[in-house]
């Protein structure tokens, strides 16, 4: 069973240039389903990605790709939230 988890990427004023757009472009290129949203006032933690309604703050491309690829493979991920990683500077 290939169940896709809900991934949402912020493309607000700060998240977009600090990696949000790069994340969206890469997931789209790899065929990982996601949606985008405008600012939710978490700019300090840009870029922000929500996985199953739980925030990943300062999300890195590697983080989100790992999550997305595990969804494509149909496997569950060990930690889908609360992991703070260093974002793009």
Secondary structure, DSSP 8 states (H G I E B T S, - for coil): ------EEEE-STTTIIIIIHHHHHHHHHTT---EEE---S-GGG-S-EEETTEEETT--HHHHHHHHHHHHHT---S--SS-------
